[in-house]
Amino acid sequence: MTASRATAEVFLTALRALPKEEHQAVLARITEDAEWRKDLRDLTIFVERKDEPSRPFRELLSR
């Protein structure tokens, strides 16, 4: 496991351990940050579309 992955696991474990109200407060605060909100939106789209077939980049450019 990489150091980055281990750090992420520590933060997720801590977030899961919080009482529901504090957990929601942390998530709400994250979504208040415009850059993080954009990152979350991008990740959501990625997860939703990960099983779609890919297209060659050249084909996309030709449109």
Phi and psi restraints in degrees (range 20) as a CNS / XPLOR table:
assign (resid 1 and name C) (resid 2 and name N)
       (resid 2 and name CA) (resid 2 and name C) 1.0 -75.9 20.0 2
assign (resid 2 and name N) (resid 2 and name CA)
       (resid 2 and name C) (resid 3 and name N) 1.0 164.0 20.0 2
assign (resid 2 and name C) (resid 3 and name N)
       (resid 3 and name CA) (resid 3 and name C) 1.0 -62.3 20.0 2
assign (resid 3 and name N) (resid 3 and name CA)
       (resid 3 and name C) (resid 4 and name N) 1.0 -39.2 20.0 2
assign (resid 3 and name C) (resid 4 and name N)
       (resid 4 and name CA) (resid 4 and name C) 1.0 -63.3 20.0 2
assign (resid 4 and name N) (resid 4 and name CA)
       (resid 4 and name C) (resid 5 and name N) 1.0 -43.2 20.0 2
assign (resid 4 and name C) (resid 5 and name N)
       (resid 5 and name CA) (resid 5 and name C) 1.0 -65.5 20.0 2
assign (resid 5 and name N) (resid 5 and name CA)
       (resid 5 and name C) (resid 6 and name N) 1.0 -40.6 20.0 2
assign (resid 5 and name C) (resid 6 and name N)
       (resid 6 and name CA) (resid 6 and name C) 1.0 -63.9 20.0 2
assign (resid 6 and name N) (resid 6 and name CA)
       (resid 6 and name C) (resid 7 and name N) 1.0 -41.7 20.0 2
assign (resid 6 and name C) (resid 7 and name N)
       (resid 7 and name CA) (resid 7 and name C) 1.0 -61.8 20.0 2
assign (resid 7 and name N) (resid 7 and name CA)
       (resid 7 and name C) (resid 8 and name N) 1.0 -43.4 20.0 2
assign (resid 7 and name C) (resid 8 and name N)
       (resid 8 and name CA) (resid 8 and name C) 1.0 -60.4 20.0 2
assign (resid 8 and name N) (resid 8 and name CA)
       (resid 8 and name C) (resid 9 and name N) 1.0 -42.0 20.0 2
assign (resid 8 and name C) (resid 9 and name N)
       (resid 9 and name CA) (resid 9 and name C) 1.0 -62.7 20.0 2
assign (resid 9 and name N) (resid 9 and name CA)
       (resid 9 and name C) (resid 10 and name N) 1.0 -40.7 20.0 2
assign (resid 9 and name C) (resid 10 and name N)
       (resid 10 and name CA) (resid 10 and name C) 1.0 -61.4 20.0 2
assign (resid 10 and name N) (resid 10 and name CA)
       (resid 10 and name C) (resid 11 and name N) 1.0 -45.9 20.0 2
assign (resid 10 and name C) (resid 11 and name N)
       (resid 11 and name CA) (resid 11 and name C) 1.0 -65.3 20.0 2
assign (resid 11 and name N) (resid 11 and name CA)
       (resid 11 and name C) (resid 12 and name N) 1.0 -41.8 20.0 2
assign (resid 11 and name C) (resid 12 and name N)
       (resid 12 and name CA) (resid 12 and name C) 1.0 -65.3 20.0 2
assign (resid 12 and name N) (resid 12 and name CA)
       (resid 12 and name C) (resid 13 and name N) 1.0 -39.8 20.0 2
assign (resid 12 and name C) (resid 13 and name N)
       (resid 13 and name CA) (resid 13 and name C) 1.0 -62.1 20.0 2
assign (resid 13 and name N) (resid 13 and name CA)
       (resid 13 and name C) (resid 14 and name N) 1.0 -43.4 20.0 2
assign (resid 13 and name C) (resid 14 and name N)
       (resid 14 and name CA) (resid 14 and name C) 1.0 -64.8 20.0 2
assign (resid 14 and name N) (resid 14 and name CA)
       (resid 14 and name C) (resid 15 and name N) 1.0 -41.6 20.0 2
assign (resid 14 and name C) (resid 15 and name N)
       (resid 15 and name CA) (resid 15 and name C) 1.0 -62.9 20.0 2
assign (resid 15 and name N) (resid 15 and name CA)
       (resid 15 and name C) (resid 16 and name N) 1.0 -43.2 20.0 2
assign (resid 15 and name C) (resid 16 and name N)
       (resid 16 and name CA) (resid 16 and name C) 1.0 -64.8 20.0 2
assign (resid 16 and name N) (resid 16 and name CA)
       (resid 16 and name C) (resid 17 and name N) 1.0 -28.1 20.0 2
assign (resid 16 and name C) (resid 17 and name N)
       (resid 17 and name CA) (resid 17 and name C) 1.0 -79.9 20.0 2
assign (resid 17 and name N) (resid 17 and name CA)
       (resid 17 and name C) (resid 18 and name N) 1.0 -14.8 20.0 2
assign (resid 17 and name C) (resid 18 and name N)
       (resid 18 and name CA) (resid 18 and name C) 1.0 -70.4 20.0 2
assign (resid 18 and name N) (resid 18 and name CA)
       (resid 18 and name C) (resid 19 and name N) 1.0 150.5 20.0 2
assign (resid 18 and name C) (resid 19 and name N)
       (resid 19 and name CA) (resid 19 and name C) 1.0 -61.6 20.0 2
assign (resid 19 and name N) (resid 19 and name CA)
       (resid 19 and name C) (resid 20 and name N) 1.0 154.9 20.0 2
assign (resid 19 and name C) (resid 20 and name N)
       (resid 20 and name CA) (resid 20 and name C) 1.0 -52.3 20.0 2
assign (resid 20 and name N) (resid 20 and name CA)
       (resid 20 and name C) (resid 21 and name N) 1.0 -44.2 20.0 2
assign (resid 20 and name C) (resid 21 and name N)
       (resid 21 and name CA) (resid 21 and name C) 1.0 -61.8 20.0 2
assign (resid 21 and name N) (resid 21 and name CA)
       (resid 21 and name C) (resid 22 and name N) 1.0 -43.4 20.0 2
assign (resid 21 and name C) (resid 22 and name N)
       (resid 22 and name CA) (resid 22 and name C) 1.0 -70.5 20.0 2
assign (resid 22 and name N) (resid 22 and name CA)
       (resid 22 and name C) (resid 23 and name N) 1.0 -38.9 20.0 2
assign (resid 22 and name C) (resid 23 and name N)
       (resid 23 and name CA) (resid 23 and name C) 1.0 -56.8 20.0 2
assign (resid 23 and name N) (resid 23 and name CA)
       (resid 23 and name C) (resid 24 and name N) 1.0 -48.7 20.0 2
assign (resid 23 and name C) (resid 24 and name N)
       (resid 24 and name CA) (resid 24 and name C) 1.0 -64.8 20.0 2
assign (resid 24 and name N) (resid 24 and name CA)
       (resid 24 and name C) (resid 25 and name N) 1.0 -36.4 20.0 2
assign (resid 24 and name C) (resid 25 and name N)
       (resid 25 and name CA) (resid 25 and name C) 1.0 -63.9 20.0 2
assign (resid 25 and name N) (resid 25 and name CA)
       (resid 25 and name C) (resid 26 and name N) 1.0 -40.6 20.0 2
assign (resid 25 and name C) (resid 26 and name N)
       (resid 26 and name CA) (resid 26 and name C) 1.0 -64.5 20.0 2
assign (resid 26 and name N) (resid 26 and name CA)
       (resid 26 and name C) (resid 27 and name N) 1.0 -47.2 20.0 2
assign (resid 26 and name C) (resid 27 and name N)
       (resid 27 and name CA) (resid 27 and name C) 1.0 -63.7 20.0 2
assign (resid 27 and name N) (resid 27 and name CA)
       (resid 27 and name C) (resid 28 and name N) 1.0 -39.3 20.0 2
assign (resid 27 and name C) (resid 28 and name N)
       (resid 28 and name CA) (resid 28 and name C) 1.0 -62.2 20.0 2
assign (resid 28 and name N) (resid 28 and name CA)
       (resid 28 and name C) (resid 29 and name N) 1.0 -41.8 20.0 2
assign (resid 28 and name C) (resid 29 and name N)
       (resid 29 and name CA) (resid 29 and name C) 1.0 -64.6 20.0 2
assign (resid 29 and name N) (resid 29 and name CA)
       (resid 29 and name C) (resid 30 and name N) 1.0 -38.7 20.0 2
assign (resid 29 and name C) (resid 30 and name N)
       (resid 30 and name CA) (resid 30 and name C) 1.0 -61.8 20.0 2
assign (resid 30 and name N) (resid 30 and name CA)
       (resid 30 and name C) (resid 31 and name N) 1.0 -42.7 20.0 2
assign (resid 30 and name C) (resid 31 and name N)
       (resid 31 and name CA) (resid 31 and name C) 1.0 -73.8 20.0 2
assign (resid 31 and name N) (resid 31 and name CA)
       (resid 31 and name C) (resid 32 and name N) 1.0 -13.9 20.0 2
assign (resid 31 and name C) (resid 32 and name N)
       (resid 32 and name CA) (resid 32 and name C) 1.0 -75.0 20.0 2
assign (resid 32 and name N) (resid 32 and name CA)
       (resid 32 and name C) (resid 33 and name N) 1.0 -20.8 20.0 2
assign (resid 32 and name C) (resid 33 and name N)
       (resid 33 and name CA) (resid 33 and name C) 1.0 -84.6 20.0 2
assign (resid 33 and name N) (resid 33 and name CA)
       (resid 33 and name C) (resid 34 and name N) 1.0 117.2 20.0 2
assign (resid 33 and name C) (resid 34 and name N)
       (resid 34 and name CA) (resid 34 and name C) 1.0 -57.3 20.0 2
assign (resid 34 and name N) (resid 34 and name CA)
       (resid 34 and name C) (resid 35 and name N) 1.0 -42.6 20.0 2
assign (resid 34 and name C) (resid 35 and name N)
       (resid 35 and name CA) (resid 35 and name C) 1.0 -66.8 20.0 2
assign (resid 35 and name N) (resid 35 and name CA)
       (resid 35 and name C) (resid 36 and name N) 1.0 -43.2 20.0 2
assign (resid 35 and name C) (resid 36 and name N)
       (resid 36 and name CA) (resid 36 and name C) 1.0 -68.1 20.0 2
assign (resid 36 and name N) (resid 36 and name CA)
       (resid 36 and name C) (resid 37 and name N) 1.0 -37.5 20.0 2
assign (resid 36 and name C) (resid 37 and name N)
       (resid 37 and name CA) (resid 37 and name C) 1.0 -61.6 20.0 2
assign (resid 37 and name N) (resid 37 and name CA)
       (resid 37 and name C) (resid 38 and name N) 1.0 -41.0 20.0 2
assign (resid 37 and name C) (resid 38 and name N)
       (resid 38 and name CA) (resid 38 and name C) 1.0 -64.4 20.0 2
assign (resid 38 and name N) (resid 38 and name CA)
       (resid 38 and name C) (resid 39 and name N) 1.0 -42.4 20.0 2
assign (resid 38 and name C) (resid 39 and name N)
       (resid 39 and name CA) (resid 39 and name C) 1.0 -60.6 20.0 2
assign (resid 39 and name N) (resid 39 and name CA)
       (resid 39 and name C) (resid 40 and name N) 1.0 -42.8 20.0 2
assign (resid 39 and name C) (resid 40 and name N)
       (resid 40 and name CA) (resid 40 and name C) 1.0 -63.4 20.0 2
assign (resid 40 and name N) (resid 40 and name CA)
       (resid 40 and name C) (resid 41 and name N) 1.0 -41.0 20.0 2
assign (resid 40 and name C) (resid 41 and name N)
       (resid 41 and name CA) (resid 41 and name C) 1.0 -62.2 20.0 2
assign (resid 41 and name N) (resid 41 and name CA)
       (resid 41 and name C) (resid 42 and name N) 1.0 -44.9 20.0 2
assign (resid 41 and name C) (resid 42 and name N)
       (resid 42 and name CA) (resid 42 and name C) 1.0 -61.8 20.0 2
assign (resid 42 and name N) (resid 42 and name CA)
       (resid 42 and name C) (resid 43 and name N) 1.0 -43.7 20.0 2
assign (resid 42 and name C) (resid 43 and name N)
       (resid 43 and name CA) (resid 43 and name C) 1.0 -64.5 20.0 2
assign (resid 43 and name N) (resid 43 and name CA)
       (resid 43 and name C) (resid 44 and name N) 1.0 -37.7 20.0 2
assign (resid 43 and name C) (resid 44 and name N)
       (resid 44 and name CA) (resid 44 and name C) 1.0 -62.2 20.0 2
assign (resid 44 and name N) (resid 44 and name CA)
       (resid 44 and name C) (resid 45 and name N) 1.0 -44.8 20.0 2
assign (resid 44 and name C) (resid 45 and name N)
       (resid 45 and name CA) (resid 45 and name C) 1.0 -62.9 20.0 2
assign (resid 45 and name N) (resid 45 and name CA)
       (resid 45 and name C) (resid 46 and name N) 1.0 -42.6 20.0 2
assign (resid 45 and name C) (resid 46 and name N)
       (resid 46 and name CA) (resid 46 and name C) 1.0 -58.8 20.0 2
assign (resid 46 and name N) (resid 46 and name CA)
       (resid 46 and name C) (resid 47 and name N) 1.0 -47.9 20.0 2
assign (resid 46 and name C) (resid 47 and name N)
       (resid 47 and name CA) (resid 47 and name C) 1.0 -63.6 20.0 2
assign (resid 47 and name N) (resid 47 and name CA)
       (resid 47 and name C) (resid 48 and name N) 1.0 -41.9 20.0 2
assign (resid 47 and name C) (resid 48 and name N)
       (resid 48 and name CA) (resid 48 and name C) 1.0 -65.1 20.0 2
assign (resid 48 and name N) (resid 48 and name CA)
       (resid 48 and name C) (resid 49 and name N) 1.0 -31.6 20.0 2
assign (resid 48 and name C) (resid 49 and name N)
       (resid 49 and name CA) (resid 49 and name C) 1.0 -105.7 20.0 2
assign (resid 49 and name N) (resid 49 and name CA)
       (resid 49 and name C) (resid 50 and name N) 1.0 4.7 20.0 2
assign (resid 49 and name C) (resid 50 and name N)
       (resid 50 and name CA) (resid 50 and name C) 1.0 -61.1 20.0 2
assign (resid 50 and name N) (resid 50 and name CA)
       (resid 50 and name C) (resid 51 and name N) 1.0 -26.4 20.0 2
assign (resid 50 and name C) (resid 51 and name N)
       (resid 51 and name CA) (resid 51 and name C) 1.0 -95.1 20.0 2
assign (resid 51 and name N) (resid 51 and name CA)
       (resid 51 and name C) (resid 52 and name N) 1.0 1.2 20.0 2
assign (resid 51 and name C) (resid 52 and name N)
       (resid 52 and name CA) (resid 52 and name C) 1.0 -72.9 20.0 2
assign (resid 52 and name N) (resid 52 and name CA)
       (resid 52 and name C) (resid 53 and name N) 1.0 149.5 20.0 2
assign (resid 52 and name C) (resid 53 and name N)
       (resid 53 and name CA) (resid 53 and name C) 1.0 -66.2 20.0 2
assign (resid 53 and name N) (resid 53 and name CA)
       (resid 53 and name C) (resid 54 and name N) 1.0 147.0 20.0 2
assign (resid 53 and name C) (resid 54 and name N)
       (resid 54 and name CA) (resid 54 and name C) 1.0 -86.1 20.0 2
assign (resid 54 and name N) (resid 54 and name CA)
       (resid 54 and name C) (resid 55 and name N) 1.0 161.2 20.0 2
assign (resid 54 and name C) (resid 55 and name N)
       (resid 55 and name CA) (resid 55 and name C) 1.0 -126.4 20.0 2
assign (resid 55 and name N) (resid 55 and name CA)
       (resid 55 and name C) (resid 56 and name N) 1.0 146.9 20.0 2
assign (resid 55 and name C) (resid 56 and name N)
       (resid 56 and name CA) (resid 56 and name C) 1.0 -62.7 20.0 2
assign (resid 56 and name N) (resid 56 and name CA)
       (resid 56 and name C) (resid 57 and name N) 1.0 141.5 20.0 2
assign (resid 56 and name C) (resid 57 and name N)
       (resid 57 and name CA) (resid 57 and name C) 1.0 -58.6 20.0 2
assign (resid 57 and name N) (resid 57 and name CA)
       (resid 57 and name C) (resid 58 and name N) 1.0 -40.0 20.0 2
assign (resid 57 and name C) (resid 58 and name N)
       (resid 58 and name CA) (resid 58 and name C) 1.0 -60.3 20.0 2
assign (resid 58 and name N) (resid 58 and name CA)
       (resid 58 and name C) (resid 59 and name N) 1.0 -37.3 20.0 2
assign (resid 58 and name C) (resid 59 and name N)
       (resid 59 and name CA) (resid 59 and name C) 1.0 -64.1 20.0 2
assign (resid 59 and name N) (resid 59 and name CA)
       (resid 59 and name C) (resid 60 and name N) 1.0 -41.1 20.0 2
assign (resid 59 and name C) (resid 60 and name N)
       (resid 60 and name CA) (resid 60 and name C) 1.0 -63.5 20.0 2
assign (resid 60 and name N) (resid 60 and name CA)
       (resid 60 and name C) (resid 61 and name N) 1.0 -42.1 20.0 2
assign (resid 60 and name C) (resid 61 and name N)
       (resid 61 and name CA) (resid 61 and name C) 1.0 -64.3 20.0 2
assign (resid 61 and name N) (resid 61 and name CA)
       (resid 61 and name C) (resid 62 and name N) 1.0 -32.7 20.0 2
assign (resid 61 and name C) (resid 62 and name N)
       (resid 62 and name CA) (resid 62 and name C) 1.0 -71.4 20.0 2
assign (resid 62 and name N) (resid 62 and name CA)
       (resid 62 and name C) (resid 63 and name N) 1.0 -15.9 20.0 2
